Amino acid sequence: EVQLVESGGGLVQPGGSLRLACAASGFTFSTYHMTWVRQGPGKGLEWVAYISSARSIIYYAASVKGRFTISRDNDVNSLYLQMNSLRDDDTAVYYCARAPPWSYWYFDLWGRGTLVTVSS
Amino acid sequence: EIVLTQSPGTLSLSPGERATLSCRASQSFNSNYLAWYQQKVGQAPSLVIYGASSRATGIPDRFSGSGSGTDFTLTITRLEPEDFAVYYCQHYGGFSWTFGQGTKVEIK
């Protein structure tokens, strides 16, 4: 089955760190570009970070640049998001999503998400 | 950065009716970079339309996308019960991806 499964969410104090993972299966992970998108409670979607298939291109949203790091391991079909210096407004469901090899500007498969709660 | 404004915020319709959702951009851009997503309650978003008018795999033909420049539209010709959801438009440009605030299509 073609799917993405996120893990690693949880409760963390402000200023703390968390590492999210996204396991891909059912498709050739190494050929797809990947991204993280988050959704705050009762809010809309916000793009967070992007990594190209070969890891050569990485972009971040201004709201997380310098605090979050996106990475991937194509040998184990996994995407990661290292989140440091977490703030209250980072509280959200974090989704991983893939972008097709031929068009990185839209996302054709999404995981179910993992909830990150930043609170003291 | 381009801002996407969706209207209306909420659309109250009955099954079988036609839904017309608008997405307006603060600047003109290539329509290839416009996509629409559907998000049902408690679920992840899923791709509906890409390139402004191309349906994603498995999307029924009652869904159609149109538009260019700054004005884009998602139309659902005859609403089915499973179509009631929140719809987001999304744009890529300048090394970032932005979403509209969403339109909720609810049962009247």
Boltz contact constraints between the chains, C-beta under 6 A:
constraints:
  - contact:
      token1: [A, 44]
      token2: [B, 99]
      max_distance: 6.0
  - contact:
      token1: [A, 44]
      token2: [B, 101]
      max_distance: 6.0
  - contact:
      token1: [A, 44]
      token2: [B, 102]
      max_distance: 6.0
  - contact:
      token1: [A, 45]
      token2: [B, 88]
      max_distance: 6.0
  - contact:
      token1: [A, 45]
      token2: [B, 99]
      max_distance: 6.0
  - contact:
      token1: [A, 47]
      token2: [B, 97]
      max_distance: 6.0
  - contact:
      token1: [A, 59]
      token2: [B, 95]
      max_distance: 6.0
  - contact:
      token1: [A, 95]
      token2: [B, 44]
      max_distance: 6.0
  - contact:
      token1: [A, 105]
      token2: [B, 33]
      max_distance: 6.0
  - contact:
      token1: [A, 105]
      token2: [B, 92]
      max_distance: 6.0
  - contact:
      token1: [A, 106]
      token2: [B, 35]
      max_distance: 6.0
  - contact:
      token1: [A, 106]
      token2: [B, 50]
      max_distance: 6.0
  - contact:
      token1: [A, 108]
      token2: [B, 47]
      max_distance: 6.0
  - contact:
      token1: [A, 110]
      token2: [B, 44]
      max_distance: 6.0
  - contact:
      token1: [A, 110]
      token2: [B, 45]
      max_distance: 6.0
  - contact:
      token1: [A, 112]
      token2: [B, 44]
      max_distance: 6.0
  - contact:
      token1: [A, 113]
      token2: [B, 44]
      max_distance: 6.0
